[in-house]
Amino acid sequence: MMQFFKRARIAYLLRRHAITHSLWAETTGQLAVLHGMTAVEQAHLRELVTLFLHEKQFVGVQGLALTDAMCLGIAVQACLPALGFGLTSLSGWIEIIVYPGAFRINRDSRDATGVVHHQEQTLIGESWSQGPLILSWDDVAQDLQSKHLGRNVVIHEIAHKLDMLNGYADGYPPLAPDMAVTAWSTTFNAAYQSLVLRLEHHHTIPIDPYAASSPAEFFAVASEYFFCAPAILQTHFADVYQQLQLYYRQNPLSRVQPTKPGHPKPSRTTRDE
């Protein structure tokens, strides 16, 4: 009986808050990450996005006036990683705060030993386990136009949100029952350590060097490449791609034409989980 009422409520919300065809087509048409999706995937994504927009509160700050198209663009990118999970994976938080551009943080934090560290950083995105998703619109807008290969700040921060479903962001999100924890741990640890070692020896690397900041950032950056430049990730980190394919229950490579592996611009070094 409870499932019946839940399905009835969802059906009502989808009708009551339906996204207009013109707005959906205009917004999604420019997103390269959605090209090649099946009709079933597109329909499921549209349902997730509709419910997401209903549940979340978008807040523009520092004079930024958010439009329906801007909110939809953010929502589509946020829901793409959740396509295989459902909206419950994005529950537990409400606000999406959008700055006009990069924003500064100035805060004190205490580590596990009790030592207080002072942080002053300029960020383009930030996410908290039970708190808001914070974004720079300038960077979201660039990602909507696919200006930087393998980069997507919304997907990056949503990856952190998913990572934190079982605690702190540490690169080990809760896995499906049919996934082997050992295989995930071994694959990601080896890839992360290899990346760190290559940077220490000043070798050219095929993905954003920000991935070497921590295991959490490696998972988030790898997630960006998984959706936005899957050929690069599969070419250079095939085992990581395979694990992410199992985790996200999606195969972006099947949607796009092969992309020649390249070297992205190191366009960000100031993000926080």
C-alpha positions as CSV (number, residue, x, y, z in Angstrom):
1,M,0.0,0.0,0.0
2,M,2.8,2.4,0.9
3,Q,4.4,1.7,-2.5
4,F,1.1,2.5,-4.2
5,F,0.9,5.9,-2.5
6,K,4.5,6.6,-3.3
7,R,4.1,5.9,-7.0
8,A,0.9,8.0,-7.0
9,R,2.7,10.9,-5.4
10,I,5.5,10.7,-7.9
11,A,3.1,10.6,-10.8
12,Y,1.3,13.6,-9.5
13,L,4.5,15.6,-9.0
14,L,5.7,14.7,-12.6
15,R,2.4,16.1,-14.0
16,R,2.2,19.1,-11.6
17,H,5.8,20.2,-12.2
18,A,6.4,19.0,-15.7
19,I,9.3,20.7,-17.6
20,T,8.2,22.3,-20.8
21,H,9.3,20.6,-24.0
22,S,11.0,23.7,-25.3
23,L,13.0,24.4,-22.1
24,W,14.1,20.8,-21.9
25,A,15.1,20.6,-25.5
26,E,17.0,23.9,-25.5
27,T,18.9,23.0,-22.3
28,T,19.7,19.4,-22.9
29,G,20.5,19.9,-26.6
30,Q,23.7,21.8,-25.7
31,L,24.9,19.2,-23.3
32,A,27.4,16.9,-25.0
33,V,27.3,14.4,-22.0
34,L,23.7,13.6,-22.9
35,H,24.2,12.9,-26.6
36,G,23.7,9.3,-27.5
37,M,21.5,8.4,-24.6
38,T,18.7,6.0,-25.3
39,A,15.1,7.1,-25.3
40,V,14.6,5.2,-22.1
41,E,17.6,6.8,-20.4
42,Q,16.4,10.3,-21.5
43,A,12.9,9.7,-20.2
44,H,14.2,8.4,-16.8
45,L,16.6,11.4,-16.6
46,R,13.8,13.8,-17.2
47,E,11.7,12.3,-14.4
48,L,14.7,12.5,-12.0
49,V,15.3,16.1,-12.9
50,T,11.7,17.0,-12.5
51,L,11.6,15.6,-9.0
52,F,15.0,17.1,-8.2
53,L,13.9,20.6,-9.2
54,H,10.8,20.1,-7.0
55,E,12.8,19.0,-3.9
56,K,15.8,21.3,-4.1
57,Q,15.9,25.0,-3.3
58,F,18.1,27.0,-5.7
59,V,19.6,30.2,-4.2
60,G,21.5,32.8,-6.2
61,V,23.9,35.0,-4.2
62,Q,25.9,38.1,-4.7
63,G,23.2,39.5,-7.0
64,L,23.0,36.5,-9.3
65,A,19.4,36.1,-10.6
66,L,18.8,32.4,-11.4
67,T,16.6,31.6,-14.4
68,D,14.6,28.4,-15.0
69,A,17.1,27.5,-17.7
70,M,20.1,27.9,-15.3
71,C,18.4,25.8,-12.6
72,L,17.5,23.1,-15.2
73,G,21.1,23.0,-16.5
74,I,22.4,22.4,-13.0
75,A,19.8,19.8,-12.2
76,V,20.4,17.8,-15.4
77,Q,24.1,17.5,-14.7
78,A,23.4,16.7,-11.0
79,C,21.0,13.9,-11.8
80,L,23.1,12.3,-14.6
81,P,25.4,10.4,-12.1
82,A,22.2,9.3,-10.2
83,L,20.6,7.8,-13.2
84,G,21.4,4.2,-12.0
85,F,20.6,4.9,-8.3
86,G,17.4,7.0,-8.2
87,L,16.7,10.2,-6.4
88,T,17.2,8.8,-2.9
89,S,20.9,9.0,-3.5
90,L,20.6,12.8,-3.7
91,S,18.4,13.1,-0.6
92,G,19.3,14.5,2.8
93,W,20.1,18.0,1.6
94,I,18.1,20.8,0.1
95,E,20.0,23.9,-0.9
96,I,22.0,24.6,-4.1
97,I,23.8,27.9,-3.6
98,V,25.1,29.5,-6.8
99,Y,27.7,32.3,-6.9
100,P,28.3,34.4,-10.0
101,G,31.9,33.1,-10.2
102,A,34.6,31.6,-8.0
103,F,34.1,32.2,-4.3
104,R,36.4,32.5,-1.3
105,I,36.1,30.5,1.9
106,N,37.7,31.5,5.2
107,R,37.3,29.0,8.0
108,D,38.9,27.1,10.8
109,S,38.8,23.3,10.9
110,R,40.0,20.8,13.5
111,D,41.7,17.6,12.4
112,A,41.5,14.1,14.1
113,T,44.4,15.1,16.5
114,G,42.6,18.2,17.6
115,V,44.9,20.6,15.7
116,V,43.0,23.6,14.3
117,H,43.8,24.5,10.7
118,H,43.0,27.8,9.1
119,Q,41.7,27.7,5.5
120,E,41.6,30.4,2.9
121,Q,40.8,29.2,-0.6
122,T,39.1,30.3,-3.8
123,L,36.7,27.6,-4.9
124,I,34.5,26.8,-7.9
125,G,32.5,24.2,-6.1
126,E,31.9,22.7,-2.7
127,S,29.7,20.1,-1.1
128,W,28.8,19.0,2.4
129,S,27.3,15.7,3.4
130,Q,24.1,17.1,4.9
131,G,24.6,20.6,3.7
132,P,24.3,22.6,0.5
133,L,25.8,22.1,-2.9
134,I,27.7,25.3,-3.7
135,L,28.7,26.2,-7.3
136,S,30.2,28.9,-9.4
137,W,27.9,29.8,-12.3
138,D,30.7,31.0,-14.5
139,D,32.2,27.5,-14.3
140,V,28.9,25.7,-14.7
141,A,28.2,27.7,-17.8
142,Q,31.5,26.7,-19.3
143,D,30.8,23.1,-18.6
144,L,27.4,23.4,-20.3
145,Q,29.2,24.5,-23.4
146,S,31.8,21.7,-23.0
147,K,34.7,24.1,-23.1
148,H,37.1,21.9,-21.1
149,L,37.4,18.2,-22.0
150,G,36.8,16.0,-19.0
151,R,35.7,18.8,-16.7
152,N,32.3,19.2,-15.0
153,V,32.0,20.9,-11.7
154,V,28.5,19.8,-11.0
155,I,29.3,16.1,-11.6
156,H,32.5,16.5,-9.5
157,E,30.5,17.8,-6.5
158,I,27.8,15.3,-6.9
159,A,30.4,12.6,-6.8
160,H,31.5,13.9,-3.5
161,K,27.9,13.8,-2.3
162,L,27.6,10.2,-3.3
163,D,31.0,9.4,-1.7
164,M,29.8,10.9,1.6
165,L,26.7,8.7,1.8
166,N,28.7,6.3,4.0
167,G,30.6,9.0,5.9
168,Y,33.4,11.3,4.9
169,A,34.5,11.8,1.3
170,D,37.4,9.3,1.0
171,G,37.0,7.9,-2.5
172,Y,35.1,4.8,-1.2
173,P,31.4,5.4,-1.7
174,P,28.8,2.7,-0.7
175,L,29.0,0.0,-3.4
176,A,26.2,-2.2,-4.8
177,P,25.9,-5.7,-3.3
178,D,27.2,-7.3,-6.5
179,M,30.4,-5.2,-6.4
180,A,33.6,-6.5,-4.8
181,V,35.0,-4.1,-2.2
182,T,38.5,-5.5,-2.7
183,A,38.4,-4.9,-6.5
184,W,37.3,-1.3,-6.0
185,S,39.9,-0.6,-3.3
186,T,42.8,-2.3,-5.2
187,T,41.9,-0.6,-8.5
188,F,41.5,2.9,-7.1
189,N,44.4,2.8,-4.8
190,A,46.8,1.6,-7.5
191,A,45.6,4.2,-10.0
192,Y,45.8,7.0,-7.4
193,Q,49.3,6.0,-6.3
194,S,50.4,5.7,-9.9
195,L,49.1,9.2,-10.6
196,V,50.8,10.7,-7.6
197,L,54.1,9.0,-8.5
198,R,54.0,10.3,-12.1
199,L,53.4,13.9,-10.8
200,E,56.2,13.6,-8.3
201,H,58.5,12.7,-11.2
202,H,57.2,15.5,-13.3
203,H,55.7,13.2,-16.0
204,T,52.8,14.3,-18.2
205,I,49.5,12.9,-17.0
206,P,46.4,12.3,-19.1
207,I,43.8,13.7,-16.6
208,D,43.5,16.8,-14.4
209,P,46.3,16.8,-11.8
210,Y,43.8,17.9,-9.2
211,A,42.9,14.2,-9.1
212,A,46.2,13.6,-7.2
213,S,45.1,15.8,-4.3
214,S,43.5,12.9,-2.4
215,P,41.6,9.7,-3.0
216,A,38.3,11.6,-2.7
217,E,39.4,14.0,-5.4
218,F,40.6,11.2,-7.6
219,F,37.2,9.5,-7.4
220,A,35.5,12.9,-8.2
221,V,37.8,13.8,-11.1
222,A,37.6,10.2,-12.5
223,S,33.8,10.6,-12.3
224,E,34.0,13.7,-14.4
225,Y,36.0,12.0,-17.1
226,F,33.8,8.9,-16.9
227,F,30.8,11.0,-18.0
228,C,32.5,13.8,-20.0
229,A,35.6,12.2,-21.6
230,P,35.0,8.4,-21.2
231,A,37.5,7.5,-23.9
232,I,40.4,9.2,-22.1
233,L,39.6,7.5,-18.8
234,Q,39.1,4.1,-20.4
235,T,42.3,4.4,-22.4
236,H,44.5,5.4,-19.5
237,F,42.7,3.9,-16.5
238,A,40.7,1.0,-17.9
239,D,40.3,-0.7,-14.6
240,V,38.9,2.5,-13.0
241,Y,36.5,2.9,-15.9
242,Q,35.3,-0.6,-15.4
243,Q,34.7,-0.1,-11.7
244,L,32.8,3.2,-12.4
245,Q,30.8,1.5,-15.0
246,L,29.7,-1.1,-12.4
247,Y,29.2,1.6,-9.8
248,Y,27.2,4.1,-11.8
249,R,25.4,1.4,-13.8
250,Q,26.0,3.3,-16.9
251,N,28.4,3.1,-19.9
252,P,29.0,6.5,-21.4
253,L,31.4,5.1,-24.0
254,S,28.4,3.4,-25.6
255,R,26.8,6.9,-26.1
256,V,29.6,8.9,-27.8
257,Q,31.9,8.7,-30.7
258,P,35.5,7.8,-29.6
259,T,37.4,10.8,-28.4
260,K,41.2,11.0,-29.0
261,P,43.0,10.9,-25.6
262,G,44.4,14.3,-24.9
263,H,45.8,16.4,-22.1
264,P,43.3,18.7,-20.4
265,K,44.2,22.1,-19.2
266,P,44.9,22.2,-15.5
267,S,42.0,24.6,-15.0
268,R,41.4,24.3,-11.4
269,T,43.4,23.7,-8.2
270,T,41.0,25.1,-5.7
271,R,38.1,22.8,-4.9
272,D,37.0,21.3,-1.7
273,E,34.9,18.3,-0.8
